[in-house]
Structure formats: C-alpha cells, structure tokens
Amino acid sequence: MSIREDGAAAVDWVARYLERVPELPVLAQVEPGEIRSRLPESAPEEGEPFDAVLRDLDEVLMPGITNWQHPRFFAYFAVTSSEPAMLAELIAAALNQVAILWRTAPASTELEAVVLDWVAQLVGLPRAWHGHIEDTASTSTLAALIVARHVTGREAVVCSEHAHSSVDKAARMLGMELRKVTVDEQFRMRPDALQLDGVAAVVATVGTTSTTSVDPIADIARACRDAGAWLHVDAAYAGGAMVCPELRWAFEGVEMADSLVINAHKWLFTPVDCSLLWTRRPDDFRDAFSLVPEYLRTPDSEDALSLSEYGPALGRRFRSLKLWAVLRCLGRAGLQDRIRRAIALAELFEGWVREEPGWELCAPRPFSVVCFRRDAPDEANEALLERVNRSGEAYISHTRLNGRYVLRLAVGHERTTEDDVRAAWDLIRREALRVP
Ligand SMILES: Cc1ncc(COP(=O)(O)O)c(C=O)c1O
C-alpha cells in the first residue's frame, strides 16, 4: 500500500464521483440482500492491494449507494457533504485523535470549543453557552434528557405530536414518561396546552421533521421557567439556517433554553456525523456525566477541559476539524448563499404546486421543505411517490398530516439548481398521469 499513490487514486475517485453523481440514480435500484450476496463470506487471508478495494467499490457497492450527494435528492432533509469537509475527514482519520481527555487530544478539544463558539455567533446563540459535539441529534437529545432528569429528579418529558421520534426513543430508553401536546393549524406546539406539573423537560422543535414548523420557543420557555422544567430545543434541521438573520424569528426566546441541538450534518454542509449540542448549564451536564476512573486521572489543571465529562461517550473523534474546514472555506457568506438558494428553490416549487390544478399545498413553508399532495386518494399519492423514486431520477419522501398521506420535497443540496427542481416537478406530474 502506498498512501501517496493509493491516496491520489482515492481522491481522484472522489472527484470523479462528484462529477458523475448527477447521472447516477438517486435511489439505489437494488433489492434487499443483493449487495451482500455479491460480497465474499469471509475476509481475505492475505492482504490485497488498495486498488482492489476501489474496483469493488465501483463494481459491487456503487449500485447499492443511494446518492445523498445527488442534486435531485429531495427526500427527508436534503443535505450536503461539502468538499472542504471531505478532505478534513481524511485528515482526521490520519490523525486519529481519541479525545478521552484534554491531554490525549488538546487541539481537537480546543478546536471543538472554538467552532461551537463560531457557530453560536453565526446563528445568534448566547456566546456564554457551552457547546460540544455529539454524533447525532438522537444522542444530543438523549444527553439533554439525562441531565434534565438528573437536575429535576422528575420522570416526565413533554413534546409536541410533531416532535422527532428521537424524543420518543430517548424517553423510552430512559424509562421516562412521554406526554405529547397538540399542535395548532400550522403544526406548532400549543403552549396553552402545556401541563408542566412534575415535568422534567420539554422538547420544543425549531423545524419539525414533517413540515419544518416552529414551536413558539419564548412562550414555552416561560412556561418551563415557571414550572422548573428543563427546556431542550431541537433545531437539528433549521438551526443551521439561523445564519441568515431574516430567519432568526424562529429562534426568538432561544436564549432562555437550557440546551439546544443543531445538526451540522443537516444544513451546515458537513458530512454525517456532527451534532452540535449547547447548554446554558454546563455544570449540570458535568454533574450528570462526569465519571473519571483512576486510569484517566491527570495532573492537568481544571481548565484542561475533557469534553467526555459532558456527554455519554468517552472516546470522541476529531469531528470539529471538518466543521472548521467548512466554516473557513465557505464563510458566513457562503453558508448564507447556499441556504438562501435552497429556500428560493423551495419557494419556486411551492409556487408551481399552488398554480397547478389538481394539486394542493398541505402546510406552510418556513424553510426549504414543501408539503403537497395530488387531489386524489392516499393510495394514489403513495403509488406516485414509489413511481417517482423507482425512476431513479429524483427522490422525495412523505409524511402524514391530519390523517392524510402527504408528499414532501426538501431542497438542501448545494448543487441543486432550478433545472433540478423543475425536472422533479415534471417527473412528479408525468408519473401522476400514470397512476391508476
Ligand atoms: C427535527 C429532528 N430532530 C432530530 C432528528 C434526528 O437526527 P439524527 O439522525 O442526527 O439523530 C431529526 C432527523 O431527521 C430531525 O428531523
């Protein structure tokens, strides 16, 4: 193995992939088990050259890749792994920092604090907050709920019926009781429906998964304060968009939250995984999570902060490097430009749906996700979704709103153009004619 030659070939592979991804099917066109059946049952006895890995990547694995980097990926939340972050991931793997303690990874630990502070400034969060990186928003929310229970000694969690399922999962894993609050006609949590007696935490969402609705944080925060409940804000998707000042209305009151999560791997052009978790109450986090066995004790001073004392994981990888690379190479202007473009394209698509007879919009659109459906039975919309996705030309997803099956088109990839959105709309209408 020659890192120079094989490395050059790998980077070349990446460059070629990015060039040809628009020609690949968006949704992998394989059946379950198909990829596995093409792979050997056991690892080779003797090592093989790296080019054999690249060859099988092309021949065996690529048909099983759903191309999230495709400009016509419009499902779930469309995300981007940007080029600076890809290169930084390579370097992070080379450095293999295992940040169990400050001294085992000083630069990784301190850069993490710096990039969290940079993002806090970019999205308008209080700079005094403490931030660190978890793998996913699921872990970030789980961590926040662990702290909320630790601090309050209470067992109930409240969220809206539109909160992400990671809240249900966290509550279930913790054995906490979950209470769901109803939403208004715009899918926002109704603060007047909150009953917070004996409640450990409320999870409010800025950018819900189905419709990207925004819970009224300020009202919820005041109710939490009065009831002594912890407020965790899930801004996993929409938080990154707060880099645009015109969208900051969605963060009104956020400074009163106890913790908040934004996924850099959703709308900050950073590859999965990179979930940013801040808290106004770092001492409570440390109190809940710090556990330093003898072998991890060091003479380093108190300000040699070990971020493993603020969350579930001990070994933490150098995730801040890729985010740092993104923030430096895109800058505030680059982030704003990409986010505004995605929103403008979603607005355009929304306009086409609004104008088209036989189609309807199903929710307000605060950001870059359009919820819509054909004026036809649920089964027809479901069949339409499957036809669109099976074509490989675009990938959209669905949700259920007010009991009805609804299609979702999410714009977010940095290379998506008006032509891509237009192609998706043409495809959707064309396939709609073919649904019985
Ligand atoms: C609002 C919201 N919160 C949390 C999550 C979970 O994110 P992760 O996959 O990082 O756990 C999602 C996923 O899409 C989401 O939409």
The ligand as a Gaussian input file, in Angstrom:
#p B3LYP/6-31G(d) Opt

LIG

0 1
 C      -36.076000      17.627000      13.947000
 C      -35.169000      16.431000      14.030000
 N      -34.606000      16.110000      15.182000
 C      -33.790000      15.051000      15.300000
 C      -33.501000      14.243000      14.239000
 C      -32.589000      13.060000      14.420000
 O      -31.354000      13.345000      13.870000
 P      -30.138000      12.294000      13.947000
 O      -30.266000      11.418000      12.750000
 O      -28.912000      13.178000      13.920000
 O      -30.261000      11.550000      15.228000
 C      -34.069000      14.521000      13.002000
 C      -33.775000      13.686000      11.826000
 O      -34.124000      13.961000      10.716000
 C      -34.932000      15.630000      12.898000
 O      -35.537000      15.925000      11.744000

